[in-house]
Amino acid sequence: MSNRAKLSLYVPEPNARPGEQPSFDHLEIPAAGAVRCPDIGAPEHELRDLPYTLIRVLDEQDAAVGPWNPKLSTDRMIKGLRAMMLTRAFDDRLFRAHRQGKTSFYMKSTGEEAIGAAQSLALDQGDMSFPTYRVLSWLMARDYPLTDLVNQIFNNAKDPLQGRQLPILYSARDYGFYSLSGNVGSRFGHAVGWAMASAYSEDDKIALAYIGEGTTAEGDFHEALTFASVYHAPVVLCVTNNQWAISSFAGIAGAEETTFAAKAIGYGIPGLRVDGNDFLAVWAATQWAAERARSNRGATLIELFTYRAEGHSTSDDPTKYRPADEASTWPLGDPVERLKRHLIATGVWDEEKHASLASELDIAVRAAVKEAEKIGTLGKSKPPIEQMFEDVFEEHDWRLVEQLREVRD
Amino acid sequence: MAAMNMIQSINSALDVMLARDPKVLIFGEDVGYFGGVFRATDKLQEKHGLKRCFDAPISEGGIIATAIGMGAYGLRPVPEIQFADYILPAFDQLVSEAARLRYRSGGEFWAPITVRSPYGGGIFGGQTHSQSPEAIFAHITGLKTVIPSNPYDAKGLLIASIECNDPVIFLEPKRLYNGPFDGRHDQEVKSWAGHEHAEVPEGHYTVPLGKAAVVREGEAATVLAYGTMVHVALAGIEDSGIDAELIDLRSIVPLDIDTIIESVKKTGRCVILHEASRYGGFGGELSALVQERCFYWLEAPVERVAGWDTPYPHAFEWDYFPGPKRLVNALNKVMQD
């Protein structure tokens, strides 16, 4: 050994574990309205402050303030609120259905509903999103039929994906919702390819992709950013930073050293860091990036700073790895509550209307579950056996013909 | 018709498809201005434009992910992976995405991509420019794997692959690019000039995927091969003096099982020849299929001749490479039983 100091390995740890007080002292949260909103034509090198701050519109008094205020109509905001509330009602009901043994698996998007809802409404029909499994609100905002979602979750005879996918790994082409997979990150580059194809075809459609903060460590993330940067792909690339990748805190993905939005700087594309629990801020940032993409200015990386308020899935218990009250004390609040309070503050909404909408949505979800249950829950009903062999290839080869015969015998 | 070597016929297939279908585009490492390290895309950028044939970052995973996204949009990308040895960073994209997209989306999305990649040895490329990874793709449900053995087939199979709505791995035996190498490495290098399958139509035609070619008819034994090994097999059969039937599989997925079965039932003997390592190689699947379907017609156990179960060794290229002599031994063995 030399006389040099001994090296020591650093392993990041979260501020608080179960039984400890949640601590958010490390978070720097600027006031709503404090961050500048540059022109969409601004060159990337003039935007390098944006990845290190936090774009917010809704302030502590529930007003929409500052240059990022998208000034949405009441109708649009209520549509967004409805999609978020429907997502929550659906998640609660279907999570319970899992506990009742009606399906094998479920994942909630609780706390993150503003993201899919705002982005789904901010983008156009014909644009394509490449979702993660936590943006159900995208489909809710576009009125995807509830019963079809439940049929998929129950893998029953009317499952639109013919019983081939784990519950909630939906695909909904007509709703601008690309096929989900359980392999995280592997579709991030597809969004870039899709966007490049749109540009190649001189189309006017753009793509929007999601990846979790934990998955930014995968090569897929960096490959996609490289291609998006090199070919100026018309794509909005979103990192949903919900602080937790199953039980690993964001520090394990590098959050202690920099922001996820700041990864954009190395690729020469704009990076925006946005309060993901602020429906209006998410909308505004998405619209900014979408306008940039539509005007041939290329890709933007948006970090949506949020909090995964529930477990990763039905298979984990978050109180085993983080303080039980971390979610309820999250300093950026709850996205549904914040938009609701804003609507009330502007005088277009009240508790009564809210309760009545919540009840209406709950009834709609119950009705959808009931209808799907009539067809059958998991194992009680399934698509015809030939569906196991369909769509492996466009046409069966002899193996599939023989094996279908064999499975029927 | 024009005389073409395999590089020229592949270039011609790409040229024809770029001209015929605006949805076809090519990208990969060094494929643009330079025309590819093996010249397969020579002059295609100049002729069809920058956007139809362009360079990609050194990122095989990124290349295939991008191609899948383009395919999902509705294009027919033909990405190149410079050497099949380098395809592994893209393996997740090929397995978890390209191969599964149609199935898992209930037919809503699919990836009509054709991944061209030079493969195989005999060029003193060492471990990282010589491997034959076809079996790992054949195992992946949802991928097609095509391997031509001559210029005519290469063009027709490549056009059929590009027009196919399923993802295709198109492996080009790089030792065959310039001539029909038969494994006699100590003899003068042959070019494609004058070869019957080096006469190639200049326009559009296809060779269907999943249809094997009977290269040589025979009564005594059946030899199954593809790629470079088709030519090695012809040499081995000639050297053995045995009247063997030689089948060029052309694609291993889809596989022309009927042609194989018909031949083995006729000859009662079967030798499988491939360049890839033997253990877990595609020969194992072929052997099982022949055994399952022809057991009562077999006069001898099925023999496999393949690369040894070692990495591809540079100095020992000709010890590793399954040349005609090893096929002669195997043919003699099945004839003795």
Interface residues (C-beta under 8 A of the other chain):
Chain A: M128 F130 P160 L161 Q162 R164 Q165 L169 S171 A172 R173 Y178 S179 S181 N183 S186 R187 F188 G189 H190 A191 V192 G193 W194 A195 M196 A197 S198 Y200 S201 A207 G219 D220 E223 A224 T226 F227 V230 E390 D391 V392 F393 E394 D397 W398
Chain B: L25 K51 A56 P57 S59 G61 G62 A65 T66 A67 I68 G69 M70 G71 A72 Y73 G74 L75 P77 P89 D92 Q93 S96 E97 R100 L101 R102 Y103 R104 S105 G106 G107 E108 F109 W110 T141 G142 K144 C164 N165 D166 G210 V253 P254 L255 I257
